[in-house]
């Protein structure tokens, strides 16, 4: 059984971001389970034409129950909220607070879907940077492998990779079940291994996620 990468593309458009996600999934031999959302019918129709296999939702993002449309937890949440009212070129012109509020919807989705990774595409001001500040790159990662397996199959090496060297596999499993109800030890989870492209560190593992 191939691994599944569950993702959502919020404020979707022509589907360039989704194309990138699909290429990654294909390279890893995984199946992409994609949910695309936008309130603008033209955007949804365009995305559907380019990605007919995706699940499409044409509704205002604030009126959607994230877990109902995605089917549960996400591996990746990609969001491209409006940047018009974040750019410095706006100057002293009136700011549309309703438009700016779309960025906050990303946080609600991230919390509701327990997304392991969240990528927000926007301008620098969308990050709250002060004038003159530059975006700082933390790291460049390359996905090495994706696999789906029962939580009970976790090994001592896996526990260390997850960042809990002091725990045994049983202790880690019990902790994971407490923090991810109603997960059981036989629940299938996704494991994603990555490496730093510029060699800053050895290959590591992304946090486990319930599939």
Buried (B, 14 or more C-beta within 10 A) or exposed (E): EEBBBBBBBBBBBEBBBBEEBBEBBEEBEBBBBBBBBBBEEEBBEBBBEBBEEBBBBBEEBEEBEBBEBBEBBBBBBBBBBBBEBBEEEBEEEEEEEEBBEBBEBBEEBBEBBBBBBBBBBBEBBBEEBEEEEEEEEEEEBEBEBBBBBEBEBBEEEBBBBBEBEEBEBEEBBEEBBEEBEEBEBEBBBBBBBBBBEEEEEEEBBBBBBBB
